[in-house]
């Protein structure tokens, strides 16, 4: 079974937004038959900053064949160059990215 790691983020410490993201990731994993290992969060953290402990932990858990699940590309980065670099970093591990 494919192992999935979720990542959620809210810049405004919005508990309901994080809950919606969690629910969407859980549903996406169920729909695809993936085993959701954990959902990591960065609450109150801007999408522009590179210093995100939750994202760093999520990325460190990726293995070949696993998948990082997000709800929107803006949850990762606001800048296209940073998003492209992150996609490359994920691909190098042999994992992939999926949007719920």
C-alpha positions in Angstrom: 0.0 0.0 0.0 1.2 3.5 -0.8 2.1 5.6 2.2 1.0 9.2 2.2 2.1 12.1 4.2 -0.1 15.2 4.4 0.9 18.8 4.8 -1.3 21.7 5.7 -0.6 25.3 6.4 -2.5 28.4 7.4 -0.9 31.9 7.6 -3.5 33.2 10.0 -3.8 30.5 12.7 -7.2 29.6 11.3 -8.3 26.3 13.0 -11.3 25.8 10.7 -9.1 26.2 7.6 -6.7 23.6 9.0 -9.6 21.2 9.8 -10.9 21.5 6.2 -7.5 20.8 4.8 -7.1 17.8 7.1 -10.5 16.4 6.1 -9.7 16.9 2.4 -6.4 15.1 2.7 -8.0 12.2 4.6 -10.7 11.9 2.0 -8.2 12.0 -0.9 -6.1 9.2 0.7 -9.2 7.1 1.3 -10.3 7.6 -2.3 -6.9 6.5 -3.6 -6.5 3.6 -1.2 -3.4 5.2 0.4 -2.3 4.7 4.0 -2.1 8.1 5.6 0.9 8.1 7.9 0.6 11.6 9.3 -0.5 15.1 8.6 2.1 17.8 9.4 1.1 21.4 9.9 2.6 24.8 10.0 0.0 27.1 11.7 0.5 30.8 11.5 3.3 30.5 8.9 3.4 32.5 5.7 3.7 30.7 2.4 6.6 33.0 1.5 8.9 31.9 4.3 11.3 29.0 3.8 11.5 28.3 7.6 8.7 25.7 8.1 9.3 23.0 10.6 6.1 21.0 9.7 7.1 21.0 6.0 10.6 20.0 6.8 9.4 17.1 8.9 6.9 16.0 6.2 9.7 16.1 3.5 12.1 14.1 5.7 9.5 11.3 5.9 9.1 10.8 2.2 10.5 7.6 0.7 10.5 6.1 -2.8 6.9 5.4 -3.8 5.3 7.5 -1.1 3.2 10.6 -1.8 3.0 14.1 -0.2 -0.6 15.2 -0.2 -1.6 18.9 -0.1 -4.8 20.7 -0.7 -3.4 23.4 -3.0 -0.1 24.5 -4.4 -0.3 27.7 -2.3 -0.1 25.6 0.8 3.5 24.9 -0.1 4.9 28.1 -1.6 3.6 31.3 -3.1 6.6 31.7 -5.4 6.7 29.6 -8.5 10.5 29.1 -8.3 10.3 27.8 -4.8 7.4 25.5 -5.7 9.4 24.1 -8.7 12.4 23.5 -6.4 10.3 21.7 -3.9 8.7 19.5 -6.6 12.3 18.6 -7.7 13.3 17.8 -4.1 10.3 15.5 -3.8 11.0 13.7 -7.1 14.6 13.1 -6.1 13.4 11.0 -3.2 11.3 8.9 -5.5 8.1 10.2 -4.0 5.4 12.3 -5.7 3.1 15.2 -5.0 -0.7 14.9 -5.0 -3.3 17.7 -4.6 -6.5 16.7 -2.8 
